């Protein structure tokens, strides 16, 4: 059982409001080591500079979208095992299938609750303490 306080999370979304909602939800479940990026390009640079255990990323973003970010993570050896949860406003079967092909770990549909956020993280890492 990992300690929530030990997880490092990069939150990637072009909307500041969504990043704040995710960050606040993470804090409520005990995850305090968070960073943020406004798009996939910024996220890749942040991960190369300092890897994270988990990336929670939106599908639709400027510059480099969530699928592009996922592909970049899986293609770069030092960060290829980073867990990725895709954050989406809709459960589009085609996007879900494409993300699965690139090795996404889980999905979180907006709007979400803190309980759902915790559940999705625990499905990836096991029960948090």
C-alpha positions as CSV (number, residue, x, y, z in Angstrom):
1,X,0.0,0.0,0.0
2,X,1.7,3.2,-1.1
3,X,1.4,6.3,1.0
4,X,-0.5,9.1,-0.7
5,X,2.0,11.6,0.6
6,X,4.8,9.8,-1.2
7,X,3.2,10.0,-4.7
8,X,4.4,12.7,-7.1
9,X,1.8,13.9,-9.6
10,X,1.9,16.1,-12.7
11,X,-1.5,17.6,-13.6
12,X,-1.8,18.6,-17.2
13,X,-4.7,20.6,-18.5
14,X,-5.0,23.8,-20.5
15,X,-7.7,25.0,-18.1
16,X,-6.5,26.4,-14.8
17,X,-9.8,25.7,-13.2
18,X,-9.5,21.9,-14.0
19,X,-5.9,21.8,-12.7
20,X,-7.1,23.4,-9.5
21,X,-10.0,21.0,-9.1
22,X,-7.6,18.0,-9.6
23,X,-5.0,19.5,-7.3
24,X,-7.6,20.1,-4.5
25,X,-9.0,16.6,-4.9
26,X,-5.5,15.1,-4.6
27,X,-4.8,17.2,-1.5
28,X,-8.0,15.8,0.0
29,X,-6.8,12.3,-0.4
30,X,-3.3,13.1,1.0
31,X,-1.3,13.7,-2.2
32,X,0.6,16.9,-1.7
33,X,3.5,16.5,-4.1
34,X,1.9,18.0,-7.2
35,X,3.1,20.1,-10.2
36,X,1.1,21.5,-13.1
37,X,1.6,22.0,-16.8
38,X,-0.7,23.8,-19.2
39,X,-0.1,21.5,-22.2
40,X,1.6,18.4,-23.4
41,X,4.8,20.1,-24.5
42,X,5.2,21.8,-21.1
43,X,4.5,18.4,-19.4
44,X,7.2,16.5,-21.3
45,X,9.8,19.2,-20.4
46,X,8.7,19.0,-16.7
47,X,8.9,15.2,-16.7
48,X,12.3,15.1,-18.4
49,X,13.5,17.6,-15.8
50,X,11.9,15.8,-12.8
51,X,10.0,12.5,-13.3
52,X,6.7,11.9,-11.5
53,X,4.9,8.7,-10.4
54,X,1.6,9.8,-12.1
55,X,0.5,12.1,-14.8
56,X,-3.2,13.1,-14.9
57,X,-3.8,14.7,-18.3
58,X,-6.6,16.1,-20.3
59,X,-7.2,14.7,-23.8
60,X,-7.7,18.0,-25.6
61,X,-5.0,20.6,-25.2
62,X,-3.1,23.0,-27.5
63,X,0.4,22.3,-28.8
64,X,0.5,18.6,-27.7
65,X,-2.7,16.8,-26.7
66,X,-3.1,14.0,-24.2
67,X,-2.5,11.2,-26.7
68,X,0.7,12.9,-27.9
69,X,1.8,13.3,-24.4
70,X,1.1,9.7,-23.6
71,X,3.1,8.6,-26.7
72,X,6.0,10.8,-25.7
73,X,6.0,9.4,-22.2
74,X,6.0,5.8,-23.5
75,X,8.7,6.5,-26.1
76,X,11.3,8.1,-23.7
77,X,13.1,5.5,-21.6
78,X,13.6,7.4,-18.3
79,X,9.9,8.1,-18.0
80,X,8.2,5.4,-20.0
81,X,6.9,3.6,-16.9
82,X,5.1,6.7,-15.5
83,X,1.5,6.0,-14.8
84,X,-1.0,8.0,-16.9
85,X,-4.6,8.7,-16.1
86,X,-6.5,10.4,-19.0
87,X,-9.0,13.1,-17.9
88,X,-11.9,13.5,-20.3
89,X,-15.2,15.2,-20.6
90,X,-16.7,12.3,-22.5
91,X,-16.1,8.6,-22.9
92,X,-15.4,8.6,-26.6
93,X,-14.8,4.9,-27.6
94,X,-12.3,5.8,-30.3
95,X,-10.2,8.0,-28.0
96,X,-10.3,5.4,-25.3
97,X,-9.2,2.7,-27.7
98,X,-6.3,4.9,-29.0
99,X,-5.2,5.7,-25.5
100,X,-5.3,2.0,-24.6
101,X,-3.0,1.2,-27.6
102,X,-0.4,3.6,-26.2
103,X,-0.6,2.2,-22.7
104,X,-2.8,4.5,-20.7
105,X,-3.3,3.2,-17.1
106,X,-6.8,4.6,-16.4
107,X,-9.4,7.2,-17.2
108,X,-11.2,9.8,-15.2
109,X,-14.4,11.4,-16.6
110,X,-15.3,15.0,-15.8
111,X,-17.0,16.0,-13.7
112,X,-15.5,13.8,-11.0
113,X,-15.7,13.4,-7.3
114,X,-12.8,13.1,-4.8
115,X,-13.9,9.5,-4.2
116,X,-13.7,8.7,-7.9
117,X,-10.3,10.3,-8.2
118,X,-9.0,8.2,-5.3
119,X,-10.6,5.1,-6.8
120,X,-8.9,5.6,-10.2
121,X,-5.5,6.2,-8.6
122,X,-5.9,3.1,-6.4
123,X,-6.8,1.0,-9.4
124,X,-3.3,2.0,-10.7
125,X,-1.2,1.9,-7.5
126,X,-3.2,-0.1,-5.0
127,X,-4.8,1.1,-1.8
128,X,-3.4,4.4,-0.6
129,X,-2.5,4.9,3.0
